Amino acid sequence: MAEQSTNADARAAEDAGGYWAANIRIILISLVIWAVVSFGFGIVLRPMLSGIEVGGTDLGFWFAQQGSILVFLGLIFFYAWRMNKLDKEYGVEE
């Protein structure tokens, strides 16, 4: 009986580790996308994007002012959708 308890505890710890590893991976991917869009396109690559016009202004300015906010909102919805799916995979949904 103690062996079954030990196996169940080991499996639960493995599941928890897999769940948090997947969670951290989703967070890191989202942060990299957000950083590339907001810092990369809005600041670093702005001179290269200045020749492309969107809505009467250059693309670099658009990313700095509105694009990064829209991408951030999209990432919030993506994170919520993916975490709900991950919760169901590991059986911890609400």
N, C-alpha and C positions, 0 to 999 in steps of 0.2 A: 504494500500500500504506500509506503514511504517513497518507493521508487517511482510510482505513478505521479505522486505529488512533485517530486524533483523534476521529472520530465515535463510536467505541465508548467512548472515555474520557469524552466529553461526555455520552453516554447513561447511563453508569454513575454519573457525578457527579449527573446529574438524578434518577436512581432513588434514589441515596443521600439526596439532599436531600428528595425526596418521602417516603421512608421515615421520616426523622427528623422531618419536619414532622408527619406523621401520628402518630408516637409522642408527640411533645410535645403535640399536640392531645388525645390520649387521656389523658395524664397531667394536663393542665390541667383537663379536664372532670371527671376523678376527684377531683382536689383541691378543686374548687369544690363538688362534691356532698358530699364529706366535711366541708368547712368549714361549709356551710349546715346539715348535719345536726348536727354536734357543737357548733359555736359558736352557730349561729343558733337551732336548736330547743332546745338544752340550756341556753343562757345568755340570749341576747337575747330570744327569744320565749317564754321559760319562763312569765312572768306570764300571757300570753295562753292558754297551754296548760294552766294549772293547773286549769281546770274540767273537763277531759276525763280520765276515769280509765281506766287500763290496769293490770290485774293488782293492783288495790288501791292504786295510787299515781297521782299526776298524770302526764300525758303528758310534760311538760317534764322532770321528774325521770327518767322512764323513758328518754328520749332521752339525757340526760346520763350515765346509769349503764349502760344496756345497748344502747339503740338505735344510738348512734354506733359501738359496737364491732361490732354485727351488720352495719351498713352498711359499715363498713371491711372486714370479712371478705368481704362481697359484692363490694366494689370490687376486692379482690385477685383473686377468681375471674374477675370481668369483665375485668380487665386481662390476666390470663393467657390467657383465651379470645380476646380481641380481638388481642393481640400474636401469638398463634399464627396467627390468620387473616391478619394483616398480613404476617407472615413468609412465608407461602405465596404471598401476592399478589406480593411482591417477590423470591421465589425464594431466600430466605436461611434457610429452615427447617432445623432440625437433623436 
